[in-house]
């Protein structure tokens, strides 16, 4: 009986000692510092966070472009966060380099972290002061006249005013199979603006409706459609991997016969990407010939990219042929007199959009800068 009581006392004493002497690291400089610990039991460990974080922020005047260059010691990678109103874009960079295009003037917060790992980093916070002109857009570039011999101007949109005219309607959502191309964006009305004589479609890296990107897609279906004539569209294009702007037309019969039987005329498409892709546009037609048929050509700038300034993308379309021009330089043509090309002798409506990702361009990567804008100065139809 005495032995049992002694054993019970010993256990209780041990439990009391365990609670009264909480173990931990008493060094406040240790990663596992515990301020309530009673003694340092040798379990302290230390993390060498990145040091000497230096950030260079460069604003390109009147463009909205901000470029970041960061360096640090003992880092494994950087994350750069560009805050833009209620949105933010985070870029992971092995080199510490990142860039972002702001579309609005004002003060924009930027955060740079030099990471040892996901949870351990050194942080820098700064502000980019963006100041743009009244339009924020340089009007430099090629332009075309308001009249041509033997033609009459039958329809135009100069995008004056502060909102899209009733000549256009929005297409909303993700379409079927990403608009038939496994595209990644969700089309919204909010990504379109009209200001200072320009139509602006902005593609953003933004979570909405289950998509990681948003943009806009506009059309004139059932409102304005045309057969034959000269069409001029003056535009400044976005750029970068996975960016896919298009100025194009579909047959007005699309609702009844579907694609490709209705016919498609791509006045301009660009598949973004450094170098060749950012300076190359494509003109293509699609139709049904016992299945999908297509015929296209391309035109490249000798240097730079189509984002640098405005260019005019045109087709001249009559009962015999469709010709494609860039800045009045013809680069592609197709004879449409064959019976199998009858779709191109019917009415067509306009579609303007900026897609993100898809079968042709592939997905954006860590070189892609957001937001991206397609700026349209005018569209004019002469017959």
Residue pairs with C-beta under 8 A, 6 or more apart in sequence:
20 38
21 38
21 39
22 34
22 36
22 37
22 38
23 37
23 38
23 39
23 41
23 43
24 32
24 33
24 34
24 36
24 37
24 38
24 40
24 41
24 43
25 32
25 33
25 34
25 37
25 40
25 43
25 44
25 45
26 33
26 34
26 37
26 39
26 40
26 44
27 33
27 40
27 44
28 35
29 46
30 44
30 45
30 46
31 45
31 46
31 47
32 43
32 44
32 45
33 44
47 116
47 120
48 74
48 116
49 74
49 116
49 120
49 121
49 122
50 72
50 73
50 74
50 75
50 114
50 115
50 116
50 121
50 122
51 72
51 73
51 74
51 122
52 71
52 72
52 73
53 70
53 71
53 72
53 75
53 112
53 114
53 122
53 123
53 124
54 70
54 71
54 72
55 68
55 69
55 70
55 112
55 124
55 126
56 68
56 69
56 70
57 66
57 67
57 68
57 110
57 126
57 128
58 66
58 67
58 68
58 69
59 65
59 66
59 128
59 129
59 130
60 66
60 67
61 131
62 131
62 132
62 133
62 136
62 138
63 101
63 132
63 138
64 101
64 102
64 103
64 104
64 130
64 132
64 136
65 99
65 100
65 101
65 102
66 82
66 99
66 100
66 101
66 102
66 108
66 110
66 128
66 130
67 97
67 98
67 99
68 80
68 96
68 97
68 98
68 99
68 110
68 112
69 96
69 97
70 78
70 80
70 93
70 96
70 97
70 112
70 114
70 124
71 96
72 78
72 96
72 114
72 122
74 116
75 114
75 115
75 116
75 122
76 115
76 116
76 117
77 92
77 93
77 94
77 115
78 92
78 93
78 94
78 95
78 96
78 98
78 112
78 113
78 114
78 115
79 90
79 91
79 92
79 93
79 112
79 113
79 115
79 121
80 90
80 91
80 93
80 98
80 110
80 111
80 112
80 113
81 88
81 89
81 90
81 91
81 110
81 111
81 112
81 113
82 88
82 89
82 91
82 98
82 100
82 102
82 108
82 110
83 108
83 109
83 110
83 111
84 100
84 102
84 104
84 108
84 371
85 104
87 204
87 206
89 100
89 205
89 370
91 98
91 100
91 366
92 366
93 366
96 112
96 114
99 369
100 369
100 370
101 369
101 370
101 371
101 372
101 373
102 108
102 128
102 130
103 136
103 200
103 202
103 371
103 373
104 130
104 132
104 136
105 130
105 131
105 132
105 136
106 129
106 130
107 127
107 128
107 129
107 130
108 127
108 128
108 129
108 130
109 125
109 126
109 127
110 125
110 126
110 127
110 128
111 123
111 124
111 125
111 126
112 123
112 124
112 125
112 126
113 121
113 122
113 123
113 124
114 121
114 122
114 123
114 124
115 121
134 196
135 195
135 196
135 197
135 198
136 196
137 196
137 198
137 236
137 375
138 309
139 310
139 377
140 309
140 310
141 234
141 236
141 309
141 310
141 311
142 234
142 309
142 310
142 311
142 312
142 327
142 328
143 234
143 310
143 312
143 377
144 232
144 234
144 312
144 314
144 328
144 380
146 153
146 380
147 153
147 382
148 230
148 382
151 229
151 230
151 382
151 383
152 382
152 383
153 380
153 381
153 382
154 226
154 229
154 381
154 382
154 383
155 224
155 226
155 380
155 381
156 378
156 379
156 380
156 381
157 165
157 167
157 168
157 199
157 378
157 379
158 197
158 377
158 378
159 194
159 197
159 198
159 199
159 376
159 377
159 378
160 197
161 194
162 194
162 195
163 194
164 192
164 194
164 199
164 218
166 223
167 220
167 223
167 224
168 218
168 219
168 220
168 223
169 218
169 219
169 220
169 221
169 222
169 223
170 187
170 189
170 192
170 216
170 217
170 218
171 187
171 217
171 218
171 219
171 353
172 187
172 188
172 189
173 186
173 187
173 209
174 183
174 185
174 186
174 187
174 209
174 210
174 211
175 183
175 187
178 184
178 357
178 358
179 217
179 355
179 358
180 259
181 355
181 358
181 359
181 360
182 357
182 358
182 359
183 244
183 355
183 356
183 357
183 358
184 211
184 212
184 213
184 242
184 356
184 357
184 358
184 363
185 203
185 211
185 213
185 214
185 215
185 354
185 355
185 356
185 357
186 208
186 209
186 210
186 211
186 213
186 214
186 215
187 214
187 215
187 216
187 217
187 353
188 208
188 214
188 215
188 216
189 216
190 214
190 216
191 201
191 202
191 203
191 204
191 214
191 215
191 216
192 199
192 200
192 201
192 202
192 216
192 218
193 199
193 200
193 202
194 200
197 377
198 375
198 376
198 377
199 352
199 375
199 376
200 373
200 374
200 375
200 376
201 215
201 216
201 218
201 245
201 352
201 353
201 354
201 373
201 374
201 376
202 215
202 216
202 354
202 371
202 372
202 373
203 213
203 214
203 215
203 238
203 243
203 354
203 355
203 356
203 370
203 371
203 372
203 373
204 213
204 214
204 215
204 370
204 371
205 212
205 213
205 364
205 370
205 371
206 212
206 213
206 214
208 214
213 356
213 357
213 364
213 370
215 353
215 354
215 355
215 356
216 353
216 354
217 351
217 352
217 353
218 350
218 351
218 352
218 353
219 250
219 349
219 350
219 351
219 352
220 349
220 350
221 250
221 252
221 254
221 255
221 349
222 252
222 349
223 349
224 349
224 350
225 252
225 347
225 348
225 349
226 347
226 348
226 349
226 381
226 383
227 345
227 346
227 347
227 348
228 317
228 318
228 319
228 383
229 317
229 381
229 382
229 383
230 314
230 315
230 316
230 317
230 381
230 382
230 383
231 267
231 314
231 315
231 317
231 379
231 380
231 381
231 382
232 312
232 313
232 314
232 378
232 379
232 380
232 382
233 247
233 267
233 268
233 312
233 313
233 314
233 376
233 378
233 379
233 380
234 310
234 311
234 312
234 313
234 376
234 377
234 378
235 245
235 247
235 268
235 310
235 311
235 313
235 374
235 375
235 376
235 377
236 306
236 307
236 309
236 310
236 311
236 373
236 374
236 375
236 377
237 245
237 268
237 270
237 281
237 305
237 306
237 307
237 311
237 374
238 245
238 270
238 272
238 307
238 354
238 372
238 373
238 374
239 270
239 272
239 278
239 305
239 306
239 307
239 369
239 372
240 272
240 273
240 278
240 364
240 367
240 368
240 369
240 372
241 272
241 273
241 274
241 277
241 361
241 362
241 363
241 364
241 365
241 367
241 368
242 272
242 356
242 357
242 361
242 362
242 363
242 364
242 365
242 368
243 270
243 272
243 354
243 355
243 356
243 361
243 364
243 368
243 372
244 269
244 270
244 271
244 272
244 354
244 355
244 356
244 357
244 358
244 360
244 361
245 268
245 269
245 270
245 272
245 353
245 354
245 355
245 374
246 266
246 268
246 269
246 270
246 351
246 352
246 353
246 354
246 355
247 266
247 267
247 268
247 269
247 313
247 350
247 352
247 376
247 379
248 264
248 265
248 266
248 267
248 268
248 269
248 350
248 351
249 264
249 265
249 266
249 267
249 348
249 349
249 350
249 351
250 259
250 262
250 263
250 264
250 348
250 349
250 351
251 257
251 261
251 262
251 263
251 264
251 343
251 346
251 347
251 348
252 262
252 346
252 347
252 348
252 349
253 261
253 262
253 343
253 346
253 347
254 262
259 286
260 286
260 287
260 288
260 292
260 293
261 287
261 288
261 343
262 343
262 346
263 285
263 286
263 287
263 343
263 344
263 346
263 348
264 284
264 285
264 286
264 287
265 285
265 315
265 317
265 322
265 344
265 348
266 282
266 283
266 284
266 285
266 286
266 296
267 283
267 313
267 314
267 315
267 324
268 281
268 282
268 283
268 313
269 281
269 282
269 283
269 284
270 277
270 278
270 280
270 281
270 282
270 306
271 277
271 280
271 282
271 360
271 361
272 278
272 361
272 368
272 372
273 361
274 367
276 300
278 305
278 306
278 307
279 300
279 301
279 302
279 303
279 304
279 305
279 306
280 298
280 299
280 300
280 301
281 298
281 299
281 300
281 306
281 313
281 326
282 296
282 297
282 298
283 296
283 297
283 298
283 299
283 313
283 315
283 324
283 331
283 332
284 294
284 295
284 296
284 297
285 294
285 295
285 296
285 322
285 334
285 344
286 292
286 293
286 294
287 293
287 294
287 340
287 341
287 343
287 344
288 343
289 340
293 340
295 334
296 332
297 324
297 331
297 332
297 333
298 331
298 332
299 324
299 326
299 329
299 331
299 332
310 375
310 377
311 326
311 327
312 325
312 326
312 327
312 328
313 324
313 325
313 326
314 324
314 325
314 326
314 328
315 322
315 323
315 324
315 325
316 322
316 323
316 325
317 323
317 344
319 336
319 337
319 345
320 335
320 336
320 337
321 333
321 334
321 335
321 336
321 337
322 333
322 334
322 336
322 344
323 330
323 332
323 333
324 330
324 331
324 332
324 333
325 331
334 341
336 344
336 345
350 379
352 374
352 376
354 372
354 373
354 374
355 361
356 364
357 363
357 364
364 370
